[in-house]
């Protein structure tokens, strides 16, 4: 009887894991993007978080949602280009942290200024089984902003590694800026400038 019970439990666990894996595989790139966008909008529209005193709490909750789906290491690596290969493990960790802080400081206020924009989704484009692009259009009262998300399949699901806003790739734009600084000075100078820029943006944010 005990062996039978163990067998049933093992079978149940196997089936549960199989269903979980199946569910993860069934998620499309569009599903992945939509889950982030919908949850972020829900937080931004939440009347209980509208008070000015709750701005940081609202921003932190949106950040938690975005962090689950954005692959900052992949974005940082692609933005740094060939220079990534010469970095030590510690330097790579530091650069990924700085890059994530730069994105948050640069774009958090823009996200916080959400004013009931709508998001339309076009059919996604799949390069192969592991890469895809989800095309969206942000609809404002008198404006339409194309915003496309580039994703790659990772063990945790579809992850964003680039965002293309009005035809401009965020990763390519940063890579151009970073390469110029390194070419004209050094990687250490790039890190110094990133820290300075992040501090400036965070100071403005607090005003």
C-alpha positions, 0 to 999 in steps of 0.5 A, a space after each residue: 500500500 505504501 509503495 502504491 501511495 508513493 507511486 501515485 504521489 510521484 505520478 501526480 508530481 510528474 504530471 504537475 511538472 509536465 503541465 507547468 512546462 507545457 504552460 510555459 512553452 505555450 506562452 507566446 512572445 505577445 503574451 509575455 509583453 502583454 502581461 507586463 504592459 497590462 500589469 504596469 497599466 493596472 498599477 498606474 491606474 490604481 486610484 489607491 496609489 495616486 497620492 503624491 506621497 505614494 509615487 515611490 511605492 507606485 514606481 517600485 511596484 511597476 519596476 518589479 513587474 518590468 524586472 521580471 521580464 527584462 533581461 538586463 544582462 543581455 541588454 547590457 552585453 549587447 549595448 557594450 558590444 565587443 568590449 563586454 568580452 574583455 570584462 571580468 565577472 565582477 566588472 560585468 556584474 557592475 556594468 549590468 547593475 549600472 545599466 539597469 539603474 540608467 534605464 530606470 532613472 531615464 524612463 521611470 518618470 516617463 512611465 509615471 506620466 501615463 495618462 490613459 494611453 491605449 496599446 494596440 498589438 500587431 501580429 508578432 514576428 518570429 525569426 526562429 523558435 528563440 527570437 521574436 519581435 512584438 509590435 505595438 502602437 501606443 495611442 495617445 490623444 493626438 499621437 501614435 507611437 510605434 514601440 516594438 519589443 525584441 525578445 529571446 527565449 530563455 529558461 524562464 520564458 520569453 525575455 525582452 532584450 531590446 525596445 525599438 521606439 519610433 524606429 530607434 533601437 534602445 540597445 543600438 543607441 546606447 552601443 553607439 554612445 558607449 563605443 564612442 566614449 570607450 574609443 575616445 577615452 576608456 571603459 573606466 571613463 564610461 563607468 564614471 560617466 554612467 555613475 554621474 548621469 545616474 546620480 544627476 537623473 536620480 537627483 532631478 527625480 527627487 526634486 
